[in-house]
Amino acid sequence: MLRSDYVSYAYPHPLRLSDAQSSCSQGDGDIDCSGQTNIADITLAINIFFETNTNQTQRTRADLNNDNIVNIIDIQKIINISLGI
């Protein structure tokens, strides 16, 4: 049964990945594109460092100094960003 009074919303769906990723930029430490750099991003960076996370998009976002590897330097930068330093 179709409802004739159905109106679609103008807002983007909150779970669409493409909408979330469009606001995420490289170099800000926000690996998961949540809109803020926090402990979740630090955890992701550590998992990437230990190679338990192989998501290439997140690996690229975690490499803050663009040397093609995620190491302690990148993790420290993400920690500093999350602390506002």
C-alpha positions as CSV (number, residue, x, y, z in Angstrom):
1,M,0.0,0.0,0.0
2,L,1.4,3.4,-1.0
3,R,0.8,6.5,1.0
4,S,-0.1,9.5,-1.0
5,D,1.0,11.9,1.7
6,Y,4.6,10.7,1.8
7,V,7.1,13.6,1.5
8,S,10.8,12.9,1.2
9,Y,13.1,14.8,3.4
10,A,15.5,17.3,2.0
11,Y,18.2,16.4,4.5
12,P,20.9,13.8,3.6
13,H,20.5,10.4,5.3
14,P,22.8,10.3,8.4
15,L,24.2,6.9,7.5
16,R,25.3,7.6,3.9
17,L,29.0,7.1,3.7
18,S,29.4,9.4,0.7
19,D,27.9,12.3,2.6
20,A,30.2,11.8,5.6
21,Q,33.3,11.4,3.5
22,S,32.6,14.5,1.5
23,S,33.3,16.6,4.6
24,C,36.4,14.8,5.5
25,S,39.7,16.1,4.4
26,Q,43.2,14.7,4.6
27,G,45.6,16.1,7.1
28,D,43.3,17.1,9.8
29,G,43.6,13.8,11.8
30,D,40.0,12.9,11.4
31,I,40.5,9.3,10.1
32,D,36.9,8.2,10.6
33,C,35.4,11.4,9.2
34,S,33.3,11.9,12.3
35,G,33.8,15.7,12.2
36,Q,36.3,15.7,15.1
37,T,39.7,14.3,15.9
38,N,39.5,12.2,19.0
39,I,40.4,8.9,20.7
40,A,38.6,6.9,18.0
41,D,41.0,8.4,15.4
42,I,44.0,7.7,17.6
43,T,42.9,4.1,18.0
44,L,42.4,3.7,14.2
45,A,45.9,5.1,13.6
46,I,47.4,2.6,16.1
47,N,45.5,-0.2,14.4
48,I,46.9,0.9,11.1
49,F,50.4,1.1,12.5
50,F,50.1,-2.5,13.7
51,E,48.5,-3.5,10.4
52,T,45.3,-4.7,11.9
53,N,43.4,-2.1,9.9
54,T,44.0,-2.4,6.1
55,N,41.4,0.1,5.0
56,Q,43.3,2.1,2.3
57,T,41.2,5.2,2.6
58,Q,41.8,5.4,6.4
59,R,45.5,4.6,5.9
60,T,45.8,7.6,3.5
61,R,44.0,9.9,6.0
62,A,46.3,8.6,8.9
63,D,49.5,9.5,7.0
64,L,49.6,13.1,8.1
65,N,53.2,13.8,6.9
66,N,52.7,12.1,3.5
67,D,55.6,9.8,3.7
68,N,53.5,6.8,2.6
69,I,53.8,5.0,6.0
70,V,51.8,5.4,9.2
71,N,54.2,5.5,12.1
72,I,54.6,7.0,15.5
73,I,55.1,10.5,14.0
74,D,51.7,10.4,12.5
75,I,50.1,9.0,15.7
76,Q,51.7,11.8,17.7
77,K,50.4,14.4,15.3
78,I,46.9,12.9,15.6
79,I,47.2,13.0,19.4
80,N,48.4,16.6,19.3
81,I,45.5,17.6,17.1
82,S,43.0,15.8,19.4
83,L,44.4,17.7,22.4
84,G,44.4,21.0,20.5
85,I,48.2,21.4,20.6
